[in-house]
Amino acid sequence: MKIDVGIITVSDRAARGEYEDLGGPAVRDAARKHGWMPIEEIVVPDDQARIQEAIRQLASHGRHLILTTGGTGVSPRDVTPEAVRAIASRELQGFGEAMRMESRKLTPHGILSRSLAAVVGNTLVICLPGKPSGAVECLGFVAPAVPHCIEVLRQIPATC
């Protein structure tokens, strides 16, 4: 199954050009290893409206899967989960539970992650940690469920 992917890096510093985006390229490479097609990449600051705008833009371009990296921690600027939940039709709790459970096996800080997955229109959005290695690991934990989820979502008329 062909899966078109959009990637959003959520980082104030990367959006300002003060920091090289490492998360987006790591997620892009991981998506390719799963056989998916990364098509678009966007860098936005830790701002709910900008995150939502980027998600809507990628979804309107027909992306089947949107992967975000960053903004899932406990800092006051970490607002990615709130941004996604506000525009989602449903949250898929199992994704976040699996990412935290498996991450906890690697680091005690894994339980601090607020990573999640949700449906926006007929697009699957998965919010991954900002640390490149954590983002790639978490994507690997949930990747087996992605194709079936997207297959089901493709049967839903697109609405963004």
Protein Blocks (a to p, Z undefined) as FASTA:
>chain_A
ZZddddddddfklmnopaccfklmmmmmmmmmnopacfbdcdddddfklmmmmmmmmmmn
opabdcdeejiambfklmklmmmmmmpcbdcfklmmmmmmmmmmmomklmmpccdcddeh
jaccddddfblklmmmmmmmmmmmmmmmmmmmmmpccdZZ
